[in-house]
Every structure is written in C-alpha cells, then in structure tokens.
Amino acid sequence: MSMKNKIALVTGGSRGLGRNMALSIAKKGLDIVLTYNNNKGKANEVIKEIENLGQKAIAIQLNVTDFGKFEEFFDNVQQSIQSQFGVDKIDYLVNNAGIGIHTPFSETTEEQLDTLYNIQFKGTYLLTQNALKILNNGGGIINVSTGLTRFCLNGFSAYASMKGAIEIMTKYQAKELGERQIRANVIAPGAIETDFGGGVVRDNQDMNKFIASNTALGRVGLPDDIGSVVAFLCTKDAYWVNGQRIEVSGGQSL
C-alpha cells in the first residue's frame, strides 16, 4: 500500500499521560513523533512499544521553554520524518508537555508563576505557531487543559489560570485556522494517577479518596482514560469537532 500513514507529534510523550496518548494514537494507525525533555531512555521505551504495535516512531529532545530553538526543532522534525517516514509534514500536534505546581494562592511565588506561564502557556502558544509551517491542511491541534478550570481544588490557582488561557487560545486557533481546515480542540482531564505534580493525586490517599468520592464514576482517573480520547481527536471520526473543550473526568465535581 503506497498510502502514507498520518503523523501525530506528541510533546512530553515519554511518560505519564503523554506516553498513553502516543500509544493510543499509534493504535489508530498513525506514526508518532514524540518529544522528551531529558529522559531519553524512557522515550526509547515508548518508541519500542509503538513499533510493537506496528507503527513507526521517533523521539526528539525538546525543552518547551527554549523558545528561541522552536524553529530549529521543527526543521529537525521535518528532516527526521522525511528520512524515516517519507513525508515532510505532520497531521496532528498534541500539546501535552507540562508540569504541575501545587501551592496555596497566598504563598505562590513570582518564580512559580513565571515557570507555569513559560511552560504551560507561552511554550504552547509559540510552539504551535512554529508548528503551523509543517502542519498539513486538514490536520488538527489538541491542547491539554484541566478540570480545574471548571471546579476548584485548593492550591492550583496559578496552574489552572494558565490552563484557562489555553482554553481561550484553542478557540482562537479553531477560528483563525479554519481556512486551512485545521481543527483545534482542548481536552480537560480530571484528577489522574500519574507522577504529575509530585504524584499528589496518586500518592496522597486522603486526596485520592476525596476525589473518588466527588466523581460520579467513583474513582480517580488513570492515564488509559485519557489517551483514547486524544486518539479519537486524531482521526477522521472527529472531523466535525472543532473549538471544543472536552472534559475527561468521569464526572468530577458535578
């Protein structure tokens, strides 16, 4: 078959939610470019898993706060996919890379605020802008927000504020990129058991129980709950979903 597979680029794809997203998208028959910040070993493990699913994958290092290197990064992506996949454009961009900071509003420092702004908002904004030159018309952008933009848990004021900005940005992307038939959507996971934010949800039994009791489906989320929804947005099945915030939380704090 000479038809080329579609390609999704997943940032922060070496662990946690990003790893699950990359694997779920690969199961839909797409090839994957994933980025990692510093853990090349973990990234290579994910590549092997994707290859075991019968898809192709490559990992490229990226620091989402190294704004001046984004152009060079996408040149590198383009060269890599040309040599490995035989195409020069990607079809989907999944902006997953991020960190969590959990601090009360009254104690959040300027440095913490700047860190979250740079990683969660400025990095995503500028990276996506730079991605446009290698994103196929008719492709898609999937941004990642949080259930915490709709309901509040103490300690996430700065994190959730940046994600609120991501949600507004997503609508503007959908509106302005519509002429290229590029869709932009944002998923908003509820609380998930990963090492995110120092494993605050996974390892703190009290918080875990509290969240489970406030979730309609009666448990805390797992990475598997999220990746499949991102994968759906990377298919033709989702072609008429655009400019939407899709919460994936099991019905948390309804």
N, C-alpha and C positions, 0 to 999 in steps of 0.2 A: 504494500500500500504506500503510495507516494504522498498521501496527505500528511502534513506536518502536525504534530501534536501542538496544542496550545501550551503556553508557558505562564506560570504564576511566580512572581517574586514575593517571597515572604521575609520580612525583616524580623530579626530576633527568632529565627527558625530552629535554633539548636536545642532549645529546651522548653519546658512549660507549655503554655498554650500555643506558641508558635510552632513547636515541633508537631503538636497534634494537628494543627491547621495544615502544615505541609504534607503530613501523611494522609490526611483526609482528602486533600485536593488531588494528591497523586492517585488515590483510589478511584477518582473520577476520570483518570486517563490523561492528566496533564503532567508535563515535565516541570521541574521545580528549580528555581534559583533561590537559595536561602542565604541570609546573612547571619553572621555571628559577630559578637563584639570582641571576645578574647578566647573563647573556648573552642579551639579548632577540633579537638578530639571529639567533643560532643557533636559538633556539626558533621563530622565524618561518619559518626554512628548513624545519624539521621539519613545521610546520603545512602549508606548501605541498606537501611530499611526501605528507602524509596526504591532503590534498584531491585530489591527482593520483591517489590510489588510490580515490577516490570516497567517502571518508568525511569527516565533519566533525571539526574540531579547534579547540581554543582553548588559549592559553598564559597562565598566571597566575604572577606572581612569588611566590616563597616562599623564605624562609630557614628551614630546619628547626631552627635553634637559637633562633628568635624565638618561644619557647613561648607567650608572652602573646598572640600575634596569631593563634593557630590558629583560635579561634572565629570571628574576623573573616574569616579566609581562607576558611573553609567557607561562611560567609554569602555571600561573594563568588562562590565556586564555584557555589552554589545559584542565585544571581541570574543568573550567566552562562549556566549550562546551561538555565535556564528561557527566557531570551531567545533563545539560539542553537539549542538542541536541542528545546525544547518539553517538557522533563521537569524534575522537581525533585530527582531522586535519581540517584546513581551506582550501578553494579553491582559494580565491581571497584576495589580500591585496590592499587596496586603500589608498595611502599616501596623505591624504588631509590636515592634520593639518598644520597650518601655520599662520603667521601674515604678515602684510604689513607695511613697513616704507617708508614714502614719504618725502624725503629731497633732496635738490639740491646736486649734486656731490661735489661742493666746501665746503659744510657745513656738510657732513656726518661724524659722529664721529667714532672713533675706536670701541667704545662700540656698536653703532648701527650696524656696520659691523659684529662684533662678534655675536651679537644677531641673525642677519639674517643667518649667517653661521651656527650657532648651531641649530637653529630651522629648517631652510629650507633645508640645505644640510647635515650636519653631522648627525642630528637626523634621517633624512630619510634614509641615507646610512646605518647607524648602525642598525636601527630598522629593515630594510628589511633583512639585513644579519642575524639578530637573528630570523627573521620570517621563514627563509628557513627550519628550522627543523620541523615546524608544517604546512608547505605549501604542499599540495598534488601535486605530479607529475601531469602534465597536467593542472595545475591551471594557475593563471595569476597575474601579478603585474600591477597596474595602478598608475602612478605617475602624479603629477599635476604641470604644469609649468604655463606659462602666454603668452599671445600675445605679451607682452613687450620684449620677446627675439627676435622678428622679426621686430617690429617697436618700436620707442622710444617716450615716453612721459616724459617730464622733471620731475625729482625728484625720478625716480625709478632705478637709476644706480646700487645700491647695491642689491636691491631686484631682479632685472632682471638678474644680474650676477649670483646669486645663482641658479636661475631657469635655466639659461643656463647650469650650471654644472649638474643639474638634468636631462636635456635632453641628455647630453652625457652619464651620468651614465645609463640611461634607455637603450641605445643601447648596452652597455656592458652587462647589465643584460640579455637582449634578447639573445645575442651571447653566453654568458657563461652558461646560464641556459637552453639553447635549448636541451641539452642532457637529461634533465628531462621533456622536453615538456612543460616547463613553459614559457608563453609569457610575455613580458614586453612592455608596451606602455605608452606614456605620452600624456595627454590632455593639451591643452593650451587655457584656456578661455580668451576671450576678456574682456573688462570692464564690470563688473557686479554690479547691485544694491544690495549690502549687507552692513553689518556694518564693512566690511573689510577695514583696513587702516583708521579707524575712520569714515567710511561711506563716504569717499572722493568722490566716484562716485555718490552715491545715493543722498547725501545731498547738493552737490555743483551744483547749477542749471547751472552755466556757463560751468562747466566741462561736465555735463550731456549733455547739448545742443551741445557742441563742439564734443563730442564723437559720438553722434547720427548723426551729420552732416557728420562725417567721416566714417560712417558704411553703407555698401551697402544696408542693410535691414532697415536703417533709424531709429534705436532706440538703446538704451543701453541694454545690456543683463540682463536677470533675472535668478535666480537660476534654474528655471524649464528648461531653455535652455541647461543646462549643465548636470544635473543629469542623464537624459535619455541616453546620450552618454556614460557616465561611465557605466551605467547599461548594455548597449549593449556589452561593452567590457568584462562584467562578464557573457557572455552567449556563448553557442556553436556557435552561428551565427558569432562570431568574431574570430573563431579558427585560421584563416589564416592571421589575422592582428597581426604583430609582429615587434617590434623595431621601431614603428612609432610615429611621433609627429602629433597629430590630433588637429588642431586649431578649436575652437568652439567660433567664434566671430561675426557671422553674416556678415563677410566680412569687418572687421575693417581695415582702412588704406590700402586699396588695391592699 
